[in-house]
Amino acid sequence: MARMLAVDPPLVREAAARPEFGIRAIGNYLPSGRIDCEALARRLDVSDYTLRSKIGFDSLAQKSGDEDTSDMAVAAIRDLLDRVDVQPTEIDCLAVVTQNPDNFGIPQVSALVHGKLDWPETVAAFDISLGCSGYVYALAIVSGFLLAQNGRRGVLVTADPYSKIVDPEDRGTALIFGDAATATLIERGAPWRIGASDFGTAGSMSASLAVDGQRRFRMHGKDVARFCMRAIPRSIGRTLSKNGLSIDQIGMVVLHQGSRFIVDGIASELGATGKTPFSAVTIGNTSSSSIPLALSGLLDEADEQSTDTFVLSSFGVGMSWASTVIKRHRGDSPNDRATPLGGRL
């Protein structure tokens, strides 16, 4: 049964007064390589029940050995620009969310991408060092940057290839993480408007997801799952309240695709099992790319289903979380008319 959430009128007024930046289009890049999870589970002695019911991935997308983070980001941006009539001279900023950069992060990935695309020097380029929670954080960061600079458009890239740091012999991580990149065009007046958000950090739990001294990623899975079940439904509840909404008014809940167990568990806590998809079965947990990858198909389908409101919630390394609402604005400007957002997974 859906939980009833009280609406705080001052918060609703605050949300209504926010500048109307939104998502216009999403480009994707999925590398062609795949890891067969069933075969890997047998080799690592992971039961079929755990693989299917808890982890939930059939295969994991994997970049090639000669691809780096910036290459994936460039591919996603090129896909985005194939979908919209926007020139680099019309873009104010480029933000790249990653914790697995080229060259240990110097120079920043966004600068490498800027150079590979030969974009004009007027485009500000910066990285955002966040993991699985990064997409929703970055929606707010890029929108805020554009507001402060009186800008119009920004490109938000997620590219965080965990194959760089996952130990292929680690039963706790080797069956979970995939590689992907996305590029989101954030624009003033775009049709999918970004609403009020909720953010938080539990730094006391930061060791639950961390890189060890050998530069291998380690995860305390039970601690992460307990954290997600406790913190994320509450964050979504606060987000809905800030936006003057109840869960019954949400067309789809789009969660970070951490695992089947986590997505299904949060959906059950929310009373939203019928509208919280687990869509990453064939590609894995792609960190900050998981929400935009899901959105790129779901928002296209929203046109057919008359769905106008989505809640997004990302969570992970930190431990950190971020939740927001995007709502379709049906107006008269050219950007409000249909723009294909991306291909289905």
Buried (B, 14 or more C-beta within 10 A) or exposed (E): EEBEBEEEEEBBEEBEEBEBBBBBBBBBBBBEBBBEBBEBBEEBEBEEEBBBEBBBBBBBBBBEEEBBBBBBBBBBBEBBBEBBEBEBEEBBBBBBBBBBBBEEBEBBBBBBBBEEBEBEEEBBBBBBEBBBBBBBBBBBBBBEBBEEEEBBBBBBBBBBBBBBBBBEEBBBBBBBBBBBBBBBBBBBBBBBBBBBBBBBEBEEBEEBBEEEEEEBBBBBBEBBBEBBBEBBBBBBBBBBBBBBBBBEBBBBBBBBBBBBBBBBBBBEBBBBEEBBBBBBBBBBBBBBBBBBBBBBBBBBEBEEEEBBBBBBBBBBBBBBBBBBBBBBBEEEEEBBEEBBBBBEB
